[in-house]
Amino acid sequence: MTSSAEARRPDAAVRWGWKAFDALAPAELYAALRLRSEIFVVEQDCVFLDLDGRDPQCEHLLGQAGGELLAYLRLVPPGVRLAEVSIGRVVVAKSARGTGLGRAAMQEGIRRCEARYPGAPIKVSAQQHLERFYASLGFARIGEPYIEDGIAHLDMLRVPG
């Protein structure tokens, strides 16, 4: 387990790693799907099909400390869900909230998108209450809010440069 001191220092304690779907060990895949389910289905009380068929085409970022998955996101290549490259399923374990891991994960995701797709805009479907968080990372709101799986969302785009 991660101590609370380690959890408060994500830059020092968390080991970030990117994996293609086929490279995920069964325990890593289980941990990622469990974390997604804990937050998106149980905590947010949202019944939806998290296993949307896109995971095999995505790259997965795992943020681990002390053998525990604390943060996760997936990079969705252009043409898989949207015309643009996108970042989705951004999640931080409840035990690690308020530590900067969400920002650190997104920064890792942005770097990976920029390396894989230089000069391409990055799109997110953000929960509306997180608009300022994503704006602080360079994303700008496009369009009007909409309801997805019972939660208000916004499309946001980060244009390079």
C-alpha positions in Angstrom: 0.0 0.0 0.0 1.0 3.6 -0.6 1.5 5.7 2.5 -0.4 9.0 2.7 2.9 10.9 2.4 3.8 9.1 -0.8 0.2 9.7 -2.1 0.7 13.4 -1.5 3.8 13.5 -3.6 2.7 12.0 -6.9 5.8 13.3 -8.7 8.0 11.2 -6.4 5.9 8.2 -5.7 4.0 7.3 -8.9 5.5 5.3 -11.7 3.8 6.1 -15.0 3.7 3.5 -17.8 2.1 3.3 -21.2 0.9 0.0 -22.6 -0.9 -1.2 -25.6 -3.9 -3.3 -24.8 -2.2 -6.5 -25.8 0.7 -5.7 -23.5 -1.4 -5.3 -20.4 -0.8 -8.1 -17.9 -4.1 -9.6 -16.7 -3.6 -8.1 -13.3 -3.0 -4.6 -14.9 -6.1 -4.9 -17.0 -8.2 -6.0 -14.0 -6.9 -3.1 -11.9 -7.7 -0.6 -14.6 -11.2 -1.9 -15.2 -11.9 -2.2 -11.5 -10.8 1.4 -10.9 -12.9 2.6 -13.8 -15.9 0.7 -12.5 -15.3 1.9 -8.9 -15.4 5.5 -10.0 -17.6 5.8 -13.1 -20.2 3.2 -12.2 -20.4 2.9 -8.4 -19.2 6.3 -7.1 -20.9 8.3 -9.8 -24.0 6.0 -9.7 -24.0 5.7 -13.5 -25.1 2.6 -15.3 -23.3 2.5 -18.6 -21.3 0.2 -20.8 -17.7 1.1 -19.8 -16.4 -1.8 -22.0 -17.2 0.0 -25.2 -15.1 -2.1 -27.6 -12.4 0.7 -28.0 -9.9 -0.5 -25.4 -8.1 -2.9 -27.7 -7.3 0.1 -30.1 -6.1 2.4 -27.3 -2.9 3.1 -25.4 -3.4 2.9 -21.6 -1.6 5.0 -19.0 -1.2 3.4 -15.6 0.0 5.5 -12.7 1.1 3.1 -9.9 2.6 3.4 -6.5 3.2 0.7 -3.9 1.7 -1.9 -6.2 -1.6 0.0 -6.4 -3.2 1.6 -9.4 -3.9 5.2 -8.4 -4.5 6.9 -11.8 -5.4 5.8 -15.3 -6.4 7.2 -18.7 -6.6 6.0 -22.2 -5.4 7.6 -25.4 -7.9 7.0 -28.2 -6.3 7.3 -31.7 -8.0 9.4 -34.4 -10.8 7.7 -36.2 -11.6 5.2 -33.4 -14.2 7.3 -31.5 -13.7 10.8 -33.0 -11.9 12.4 -35.9 -9.4 13.8 -33.5 -7.0 12.0 -31.1 -8.7 12.0 -27.7 -8.0 11.3 -24.1 -10.7 9.5 -22.1 -11.5 7.4 -19.0 -9.4 9.8 -16.9 -9.7 8.5 -13.4 -7.9 8.9 -10.0 -8.5 6.5 -7.1 -10.5 8.1 -4.2 -7.5 7.5 -1.9 -5.3 9.7 -4.1 -7.6 12.6 -4.8 -6.3 16.1 -4.2 -2.7 15.0 -4.8 -2.3 16.4 -8.3 -2.5 12.9 -9.9 -5.3 14.0 -12.3 -3.2 16.8 -13.6 -0.1 14.6 -13.8 -2.0 12.0 -15.7 -3.4 14.5 -18.1 0.1 16.0 -18.7 1.4 12.5 -19.5 -1.5 12.0 -21.8 -0.9 15.3 -23.6 2.8 14.6 -24.0 2.0 11.1 -25.5 -0.6 12.6 -27.9 1.9 15.3 -29.0 4.6 12.6 -29.6 2.3 10.2 -31.5 0.3 12.8 -33.4 2.5 16.0 -33.7 0.5 19.1 -34.5 -2.8 17.4 -34.0 -5.6 18.8 -31.8 -6.6 16.7 -28.8 -10.2 16.4 -27.8 -11.8 15.4 -24.5 -15.4 14.8 -23.5 -15.2 16.4 -20.1 -17.7 16.3 -17.3 -19.0 19.8 -17.1 -17.9 20.4 -13.5 -14.3 19.8 -14.6 -14.3 22.5 -17.3 -11.9 24.8 -15.4 -9.5 21.9 -14.7 -9.3 21.0 -18.4 -9.1 24.7 -19.4 -6.0 25.0 -17.1 -4.4 22.4 -19.3 -5.0 24.3 -22.5 -8.4 22.8 -23.5 -11.2 25.2 -24.7 -14.8 24.5 -24.7 -16.5 23.8 -28.1 -20.2 23.5 -28.4 -22.9 23.3 -25.8 -23.2 21.1 -22.8 -24.9 17.7 -23.3 -25.9 14.8 -21.2 -24.0 11.5 -21.6 -24.8 8.6 -19.4 -26.9 10.9 -17.1 -24.0 13.3 -16.5 -23.5 16.8 -18.0 -20.5 16.9 -20.4 -18.7 19.3 -22.6 -16.5 18.8 -25.7 -13.2 20.5 -25.2 -10.3 20.9 -27.7 -6.6 21.6 -27.2 -5.0 23.0 -30.2 -1.2 22.8 -30.3 0.9 26.0 -30.1 
